[in-house]
């Protein structure tokens, strides 16, 4: 059981593939989280496509589970690839389900955003689109550092471990910043 001083984080990964660079980056973030932070992965692959007719009859169990995980967390970590210059549909779908009334669980939550890509831009466009979504959701993103892991194939070994020290440092700084930001907003 976490102590009262523990910050809890719900982590959403926009890649469903277990061997993806973003799953590897998420594992690296969990490994580099401050000692007094607990990061739990909120799986989004089992959430059905958003349909207001379905929601009108109640939230599907997977969407209800995600909403509960976000509600009880102190903060959210988004780890996203970049698809067609934006966030993947599966992540947008999860956000759409979770953000529906009543009691939109993202409201007022601190969050951090990171992502990995084989491109030279390292998910920059996707992250900026996600930040726009955070404005509507009334979330409070960590501004720095920005963790955009470019040329990800060169930064992880065959077993999925992060091997790039500079990237590891940025991830550790991001997790520390999320911890400090969540504590500050908790007051």
TAMO-V36494 format. One record per residue. N is the residue number from 1. RES is the residue in one letter. PHI is phi in whole degrees, -180 to 180 (NA if undefined). PSI is psi in radians with two decimals (NA if undefined). Layout:
N|RES|PHI|PSI / N|RES|PHI|PSI
This chain:
1|X|NA|2.22 / 2|X|-66|2.57 / 3|X|-74|2.95 / 4|X|-63|-0.42 / 5|X|-87|0.01 / 6|X|-79|2.35 / 7|X|-95|2.24 / 8|X|-103|2.40 / 9|X|-127|2.27 / 10|X|-94|2.12 / 11|X|-105|2.20 / 12|X|-114|2.13 / 13|X|-105|2.22 / 14|X|-80|0.05 / 15|X|-115|2.25 / 16|X|-87|-0.36 / 17|X|-69|2.17 / 18|X|-59|-0.59 / 19|X|-94|0.33 / 20|X|-76|2.72 / 21|X|-63|-0.52 / 22|X|-72|-0.61 / 23|X|-65|-0.67 / 24|X|-65|-0.73 / 25|X|-65|-0.68 / 26|X|-62|-0.76 / 27|X|-61|-0.68 / 28|X|-65|-0.66 / 29|X|-67|-0.74 / 30|X|-62|-0.74 / 31|X|-67|-0.44 / 32|X|-106|0.17 / 33|X|-67|2.57 / 34|X|-57|2.71 / 35|X|-58|-0.56 / 36|X|-98|0.51 / 37|X|-126|2.38 / 38|X|-115|2.18 / 39|X|-112|2.14 / 40|X|-116|2.26 / 41|X|-76|2.20 / 42|X|-99|1.85 / 43|X|-71|2.46 / 44|X|-123|-0.04 / 45|X|-70|-0.32 / 46|X|-98|0.11 / 47|X|-83|2.23 / 48|X|-68|2.88 / 49|X|-61|2.45 / 50|X|-62|2.33 / 51|X|-149|1.99 / 52|X|-61|-0.54 / 53|X|-64|-0.67 / 54|X|-68|-0.81 / 55|X|-61|-0.57 / 56|X|-61|-0.40 / 57|X|-97|-0.05 / 58|X|128|2.79 / 59|X|-77|2.33 / 60|X|-59|2.67 / 61|X|-53|-0.72 / 62|X|-66|-0.68 / 63|X|-70|-0.69 / 64|X|-64|-0.71 / 65|X|-61|-0.82 / 66|X|-61|-0.78 / 67|X|-59|-0.73 / 68|X|-66|-0.72 / 69|X|-64|-0.71 / 70|X|-70|-0.72 / 71|X|-59|-0.76 / 72|X|-83|-0.24 / 73|X|-79|2.64 / 74|X|-80|-0.44 / 75|X|-154|2.95 / 76|X|-128|2.44 / 77|X|-116|2.13 / 78|X|-102|2.27 / 79|X|-122|2.00 / 80|X|-132|2.38 / 81|X|-77|3.11 / 82|X|-117|2.10 / 83|X|-118|2.14 / 84|X|52|0.76 / 85|X|69|0.33 / 86|X|-150|-2.97 / 87|X|-79|2.65 / 88|X|-66|2.63 / 89|X|-57|-0.64 / 90|X|-64|-0.64 / 91|X|-72|-0.75 / 92|X|-61|-0.71 / 93|X|-61|-0.78 / 94|X|-63|-0.75 / 95|X|-63|-0.74 / 96|X|-60|-0.80 / 97|X|-64|-0.83 / 98|X|-68|-0.50 / 99|X|-87|-0.02 / 100|X|-74|2.59 / 101|X|-67|2.80 / 102|X|-88|2.92 / 103|X|48|1.17 / 104|X|-57|1.98 / 105|X|-75|-0.22 / 106|X|-79|-0.35 / 107|X|-55|2.08 / 108|X|80|0.07 / 109|X|-83|2.40 / 110|X|-74|2.61 / 111|X|-148|2.82 / 112|X|-130|2.63 / 113|X|-129|2.35 / 114|X|-150|2.91 / 115|X|-170|2.81 / 116|X|-129|2.51 / 117|X|-152|2.70 / 118|X|-79|-0.16 / 119|X|-78|3.00 / 120|X|-80|-0.28 / 121|X|-90|-0.26 / 122|X|55|0.81 / 123|X|74|0.34 / 124|X|-56|-0.85 / 125|X|-67|-0.71 / 126|X|-62|-0.74 / 127|X|-64|-0.67 / 128|X|-70|-0.60 / 129|X|-66|-0.70 / 130|X|-65|-0.65 / 131|X|-62|-0.65 / 132|X|-62|-0.72 / 133|X|-64|-0.66 / 134|X|-62|-0.54 / 135|X|-61|-0.86 / 136|X|-63|-0.66 / 137|X|-76|-0.13 / 138|X|61|0.73 / 139|X|-95|2.84 / 140|X|-120|1.60 / 141|X|-72|2.56 / 142|X|-66|2.31 / 143|X|-87|-0.63 / 144|X|-142|2.53 / 145|X|-80|2.74 / 146|X|-91|2.19 / 147|X|-109|1.71 / 148|X|-120|1.65 / 149|X|-80|1.78 / 150|X|-88|2.74 / 151|X|48|0.85 / 152|X|-58|-0.51 / 153|X|-61|-0.35 / 154|X|-94|-0.06 / 155|X|-113|-0.08 / 156|X|-128|2.53 / 157|X|-85|3.12 / 158|X|-62|-0.45 / 159|X|-87|-0.02 / 160|X|95|0.03 / 161|X|-81|2.44 / 162|X|-71|2.22 / 163|X|-113|-0.17 / 164|X|-90|2.00 / 165|X|-66|-0.64 / 166|X|-64|-0.76 / 167|X|-65|-0.74 / 168|X|-59|-0.71 / 169|X|-65|-0.78 / 170|X|-62|-0.72 / 171|X|-64|-0.77 / 172|X|-61|-0.70 / 173|X|-65|-0.70 / 174|X|-63|-0.78 / 175|X|-66|-0.67 / 176|X|-66|-0.69 / 177|X|-66|-0.69 / 178|X|-64|-0.73 / 179|X|-60|-0.87 / 180|X|-64|-0.72 / 181|X|-66|-0.76 / 182|X|-63|-0.71 / 183|X|-66|-0.70 / 184|X|-64|-0.76 / 185|X|-73|-0.46 / 186|X|-68|-0.51 / 187|X|71|NA
